[in-house]
């Protein structure tokens, strides 16, 4: 216990500096990531919503709650992101504006979203332009489908009647088409969307070809031309019955610019797990892709694409890895400050312990001088009494075992002075 007290007496400045440094580091380090985020998920039944549910499950495993916000589609998602009402969302490529670039960032392209146009079998139409006078659903207000449909309608020219721009979307549009309530329906959606699969397998409708898909892709930077291969949906039923050329924007994962980097990293983990396996339209490993976005990629996402998950993230849970990554940045200057203090502490410790011993030598020397100058036996006796008291006080001093040789040396010196004083002859000195 005494050694501990001695240690604390010497090292308390170091302990105080270290404690203050830790407090300062905790105060100045980046804030911890949020435990809840809001995800613009599109409409229920759509591909966006299905993917958002998968993100929700994966992030929940890491202790982050994802609140799904139902929306009308990509345009609605962008609006909510711009207005800070959600933190992340799936957005169709080619819809962002310069205003969006001020507040939003992308984590990469995730999957192609073909522009599907289905028409009933009894409708005589070969191209999108042939549908301008028919009843066609092009998606709800605020959807990427509607914006893309209107852009492509402009390419095909002519006057489009209001009936060719009905606001039905998703499952509702597919059900209306199969029931004969409308003549055609357009969707910008993943091939995994349930209503797309339902329409591809139906004998009541047919998928329209975009034979000039390469030309449309050249005219629209956000579009690429793809081919839905014969039989790729169902080999046994030969769905589709022939190769179908299509145009497709790429859906991307968009986040707010101020989203915590740790959440970005967690979303990247989920994106890799969900979208890297490949689909009927893309080979495995093709997505996520940082080069097919119309918004700037975040710094965190760029590092992830280059190096993968961080070293700590590979071996620790999300919470532990994030804390260590945030603390490490401030640990370096803290260690730099503590290093010289650690080096100077042992000499200070030695000096403080030995000082407890050497401080008695001043009293011992003063008593020795008094004993040498004594001219009477009474004076010598008083000096001897003081030496006895000094020896008793020294006997109560506690020092670490490694310093007891210095303590016993002091005690032997006290005994030497006592013998010196006893050997004095005051009468002879006076004579």
C-alpha positions in Angstrom: 0.0 0.0 0.0 2.9 2.3 0.8 4.5 1.6 -2.6 1.2 2.5 -4.2 1.0 5.7 -2.3 4.5 6.5 -3.4 3.7 5.7 -6.9 0.7 7.9 -7.0 2.6 10.8 -5.3 5.1 10.7 -8.1 2.9 9.7 -11.1 -0.2 11.7 -10.2 0.7 14.4 -12.9 1.0 11.7 -15.5 -2.3 10.1 -14.3 -4.0 13.4 -14.3 -2.8 14.3 -17.8 -3.8 10.9 -19.1 -7.2 11.2 -17.6 -7.7 14.7 -18.9 -6.5 13.5 -22.3 -9.0 10.7 -22.4 -11.8 13.1 -21.5 -10.7 15.6 -24.1 -10.5 12.8 -26.7 -14.0 11.7 -25.9 -15.3 15.2 -26.2 -13.5 16.0 -29.5 -13.8 12.7 -31.3 -16.4 12.4 -34.0 -19.9 11.8 -32.7 -21.1 8.2 -32.6 -23.2 7.0 -35.5 -27.0 7.2 -35.2 -28.9 4.1 -34.1 -31.8 4.9 -36.4 -32.0 6.0 -40.0 -34.8 6.7 -42.4 -34.9 4.9 -45.7 -37.0 6.2 -48.7 -38.3 2.8 -49.8 -40.7 3.4 -52.7 -44.1 1.8 -52.8 -44.9 -1.6 -51.3 -44.7 -4.4 -53.7 -42.1 -2.7 -55.8 -38.4 -3.7 -56.2 -37.2 -0.6 -54.3 -39.3 -1.6 -51.3 -38.2 -5.2 -51.5 -34.5 -4.2 -51.5 -35.1 -1.6 -48.7 -36.5 -4.5 -46.6 -33.3 -6.4 -47.2 -31.2 -3.4 -46.1 -33.4 -3.1 -43.1 -32.7 -6.7 -42.0 -28.9 -6.5 -42.6 -28.5 -3.2 -40.7 -30.7 -4.5 -37.8 -28.1 -7.3 -37.3 -25.5 -4.6 -36.6 -27.8 -2.8 -34.2 -29.0 0.0 -36.5 -32.7 0.4 -37.0 -33.9 1.3 -40.5 -37.3 3.0 -40.6 -38.8 2.5 -44.1 -40.7 5.5 -45.6 -43.1 4.6 -48.3 -42.9 6.9 -51.3 -44.1 7.3 -54.9 -40.7 6.6 -56.4 -37.4 8.1 -57.3 -38.5 11.7 -57.7 -40.2 11.5 -54.3 -37.1 9.9 -52.8 -34.9 12.8 -54.1 -37.3 15.3 -52.7 -37.3 13.7 -49.2 -33.5 13.4 -49.3 -33.1 17.1 -50.2 -35.5 18.1 -47.5 -33.7 16.0 -44.8 -36.8 14.0 -44.2 -34.9 10.7 -44.9 -31.2 9.7 -44.7 -30.9 7.2 -47.6 -32.9 6.1 -50.5 -32.9 4.2 -53.8 -33.0 6.6 -56.8 -33.2 5.9 -60.5 -30.2 7.1 -62.4 -30.4 10.2 -64.5 -32.9 12.1 -62.3 -30.6 14.2 -60.1 -30.2 17.9 -60.7 -27.3 20.4 -59.8 -29.3 21.3 -56.7 -29.2 17.7 -55.6 -25.4 17.6 -56.0 -25.1 20.2 -53.3 -26.7 18.0 -50.6 -26.6 14.4 -51.8 -24.0 11.8 -52.5 -24.1 8.3 -54.1 -22.7 5.0 -52.8 -22.7 3.5 -56.3 -25.0 2.0 -58.9 -26.7 -1.1 -57.8 -28.7 -2.8 -60.6 -30.1 -2.0 -64.0 -33.8 -0.9 -64.1 -35.1 -1.7 -67.5 -37.8 0.5 -69.0 -40.5 -2.2 -69.4 -43.4 -1.4 -71.7 -46.1 -4.1 -71.7 -49.1 -4.0 -74.1 -52.1 -6.2 -74.4 -51.9 -8.9 -77.1 -54.7 -7.3 -79.1 -53.1 -3.9 -79.2 -51.5 -3.1 -82.6 -48.3 -1.4 -81.7 -44.7 -2.0 -82.6 -43.0 0.9 -80.8 -43.6 3.2 -77.9 -44.7 5.9 -80.3 -47.6 3.7 -81.5 -49.1 4.0 -78.0 -49.7 7.8 -78.0 -53.4 7.5 -78.5 -54.1 4.5 -76.2 -54.7 4.1 -72.5 -51.2 3.7 -70.9 -50.1 3.8 -67.3 -46.7 5.6 -66.9 -46.4 5.8 -63.1 -47.5 8.1 -60.4 -46.5 11.7 -59.9 -43.0 11.8 -58.4 -41.9 8.5 -59.9 -38.8 7.9 -62.0 -40.9 5.8 -64.3 -43.1 8.8 -65.2 -40.2 11.1 -65.9 -38.4 8.6 -68.1 -41.6 7.7 -69.9 -42.2 11.4 -70.7 -38.7 11.9 -71.9 -38.9 8.9 -74.2 -42.3 10.0 -75.5 -40.7 13.2 -76.5 -38.1 11.2 -78.5 -40.8 9.4 -80.4 -42.6 12.7 -81.1 -46.2 13.4 -81.9 -49.1 14.5 -79.7 -49.8 12.3 -76.7 -53.3 12.3 -75.3 -53.9 12.6 -71.6 -55.2 9.0 -71.5 -51.7 7.8 -72.5 -50.3 9.2 -69.3 -52.3 7.6 -66.6 -50.9 7.7 -63.1 -51.2 4.0 -62.2 -48.0 2.3 -61.1 -46.6 -1.0 -59.8 -49.0 -3.8 -59.0 -52.1 -1.6 -59.5 -51.0 -0.9 -63.1 -50.2 -4.5 -63.8 -53.6 -5.6 -62.4 -55.4 -3.0 -64.5 -53.5 -4.1 -67.7 -54.2 -7.8 -67.1 -57.9 -7.0 -66.5 -58.1 -5.1 -69.8 -58.8 -1.7 -68.1 -55.8 -0.1 -69.8 -54.0 -1.0 -73.1 -50.4 -0.6 -72.0 -48.2 0.1 -68.9 -44.7 1.3 -68.5 -42.4 0.5 -65.5 -38.8 1.4 -64.7 -38.1 -1.4 -62.3 -35.8 -4.2 -61.5 -36.5 -7.6 -63.0 -37.0 -8.8 -59.5 -40.2 -6.7 -59.1 -43.1 -9.1 -58.6 -45.4 -7.3 -61.1 -42.7 -7.5 -63.8 -42.4 -11.3 -63.4 -46.2 -11.6 -63.4 -46.5 -9.7 -66.7 -43.6 -11.5 -68.3 -45.3 -14.9 -67.7 -48.8 -13.8 -68.8 -50.3 -14.7 -72.1 -52.5 -11.7 -72.0 -49.8 -9.1 -72.6 -46.5 -8.9 -74.4 -43.2 -7.1 -73.7 -42.5 -4.5 -76.4 -39.0 -4.4 -78.0 -36.8 -1.3 -78.2 -35.0 -2.1 -81.4 -33.3 1.3 -81.4 -32.1 0.9 -77.8 -28.4 1.8 -78.7 -29.6 5.0 -80.3 -31.7 5.9 -77.3 -28.7 5.1 -75.0 -26.6 7.5 -77.0 -29.3 10.3 -76.7 -29.6 9.8 -72.9 -26.5 9.6 -70.8 -28.3 7.9 -68.0 -29.5 5.0 -70.2 -27.7 1.9 -71.3 -28.9 -0.6 -73.9 -29.3 -4.2 -72.5 -30.8 -7.4 -73.9 -33.3 -9.6 -72.0 -32.0 -13.0 -73.3 -34.3 -15.6 -74.6 -35.5 -18.0 -71.9 -33.6 -16.2 -69.1 -36.8 -15.7 -67.0 -37.9 -19.4 -67.4 -35.9 -21.9 -69.5 -38.7 -24.5 -69.4 -41.4 -22.2 -70.5 -39.0 -20.3 -72.8 -39.8 -16.9 -71.3 -39.2 -14.6 -73.1 -39.5 -16.5 -76.4 -36.9 -14.3 -78.1 -34.1 -11.9 -77.2 -35.7 -8.5 -76.3 -33.6 -5.3 -76.6 -34.4 -2.8 -73.8 -33.1 0.5 -72.4 -32.3 0.7 -68.7 -31.1 3.4 -66.2 -29.1 2.1 -63.2 -30.6 2.4 -59.7 -28.2 4.0 -57.2 -28.0 4.2 -53.4 -28.2 7.9 -52.5 -27.4 9.4 -49.1 -27.4 12.8 -47.6 -24.0 14.5 -47.6 -23.9 14.7 -43.8 -24.7 11.1 -43.2 -22.3 9.5 -40.7 -19.4 7.7 -42.5 -19.8 4.7 -40.3 -23.4 4.3 -41.5 -22.1 4.7 -45.1 -19.7 1.9 -44.5 -22.5 -0.3 -43.1 -24.7 0.5 -46.1 -21.7 -0.5 -48.4 -21.4 -3.8 -46.6 -25.1 -4.4 -47.2 -25.0 -3.3 -50.8 -22.1 -5.7 -51.5 -24.0 -8.6 -49.9 -27.3 -7.8 -51.7 -26.2 -6.7 -55.2 -22.9 -8.4 -56.0 -24.3 -11.8 -56.7 -25.6 -10.9 -60.1 -29.0 -11.0 -61.7 -30.7 -12.1 -64.8 -29.5 -8.9 -66.4 -26.0 -8.5 -64.9 -23.1 -10.8 -64.2 -22.0 -11.4 -60.7 -19.5 -8.8 -59.4 -20.7 -6.1 -61.9 -22.5 -4.2 -59.1 -22.3 -2.2 -57.0 -20.5 0.0 -59.5 -19.1 3.5 -58.6 -18.8 4.6 -62.2 -22.5 4.5 -63.2 -23.9 7.3 -61.0 -25.0 10.8 -61.7 -24.1 12.0 -58.2 -20.6 12.3 -56.7 -19.4 9.2 -54.8 -18.8 9.7 -51.1 -15.2 9.6 -49.9 -16.0 6.6 -47.6 -17.6 4.7 -50.5 -14.6 5.4 -52.7 -12.2 4.0 -50.1 -14.5 1.0 -49.7 -14.4 0.2 -53.4 -10.6 0.5 -53.4 -9.7 -1.3 -50.2 -12.8 -3.1 -49.0 -14.0 -2.9 -45.3 -11.6 -1.3 -42.9 -9.1 -3.5 -40.9 -11.0 -3.1 -37.7 -14.4 -3.8 -39.4 -13.1 -7.1 -40.6 -12.4 -8.4 -37.0 -14.7 -6.5 -34.7 -18.4 -5.8 -34.5 -19.7 -2.5 -35.9 -20.0 -0.7 -32.6 -16.5 -1.7 -31.4 -14.8 -1.0 -34.7 -16.5 2.3 -35.0 -15.4 3.4 -31.5 -11.8 2.3 -32.1 -11.7 4.1 -35.5 -13.0 7.3 -33.9 -10.7 7.1 -30.9 -7.6 6.2 -32.8 -7.5 9.6 -34.5 -7.1 11.4 -31.2 -5.0 8.6 -29.6 -2.0 9.5 -31.6 -1.6 13.1 -30.3 -2.5 11.8 -26.8 0.3 9.2 -27.0 2.7 11.9 -28.3 2.0 14.0 -25.3 2.3 11.1 -22.8 5.6 9.7 -24.2 7.9 12.4 -22.7 5.9 12.3 -19.5 6.4 8.6 -19.2 10.1 9.0 -19.8 10.6 11.6 -17.2 8.4 9.9 -14.6 11.0 7.2 -13.4 13.7 9.8 -12.5 11.2 11.9 -10.7 10.0 8.8 -8.8 13.6 7.9 -7.8 14.2 11.5 -6.7 11.0 11.6 -4.6 11.8 8.3 -2.8 15.4 9.2 -2.1 14.4 12.7 -1.0 12.4 11.0 1.8 15.8 9.6 3.0 18.2 12.4 2.2 16.1 15.1 3.8 17.2 13.8 7.2 20.8 14.5 6.5 20.3 18.2 7.1 19.1 17.5 10.6 21.8 14.9 11.1 24.5 17.4 10.1 23.0 20.1 12.3 23.1 17.7 15.3 26.6 16.6 14.5 27.7 20.3 14.5 26.0 20.8 17.8 27.7 17.7 19.3 31.1 18.8 18.1 30.6 22.3 19.6 29.2 21.0 22.9 31.1 22.3 25.9 29.1 20.5 28.6 27.9 17.1 29.4 24.3 18.5 29.6 24.6 19.8 26.0 25.9 16.5 24.8 23.0 14.7 26.5 20.5 17.0 24.8 22.2 16.3 21.4 22.1 12.5 22.1 18.4 12.8 23.0 17.7 14.6 19.8 19.7 11.9 17.9 17.5 9.2 19.6 14.4 11.0 18.5 15.8 11.4 15.0 16.5 7.7 14.8 13.0 6.9 15.9 11.5 9.2 13.3 13.7 7.6 10.6 12.6 4.2 11.8 9.0 5.1 10.9 9.9 6.0 7.3 8.6 3.6 4.7 10.3 3.2 1.3 10.2 0.6 -1.4 12.4 -2.5 -0.8 14.7 -1.4 -3.6 15.6 1.7 -1.6 16.1 0.2 1.9 19.9 0.2 1.5 19.8 4.0 1.4 17.6 4.0 4.5 19.8 1.7 6.5 22.8 3.7 5.4 21.2 6.8 6.9 20.5 4.9 10.1 24.2 3.8 10.3 25.2 7.4 9.9 23.0 8.4 12.7 24.6 5.7 14.9 28.0 7.0 13.8 27.2 10.6 14.9 25.9 9.2 18.2 29.1 7.4 18.9 31.0 10.6 17.9 29.1 12.7 20.4 29.5 10.1 23.1 33.2 10.1 22.5 33.5 13.8 23.1 35.1 15.0 26.4 33.5 18.3 27.3 35.9 18.9 30.3 39.0 18.5 28.1 37.5 20.8 25.5 36.8 23.4 28.2 40.4 23.1 29.6 
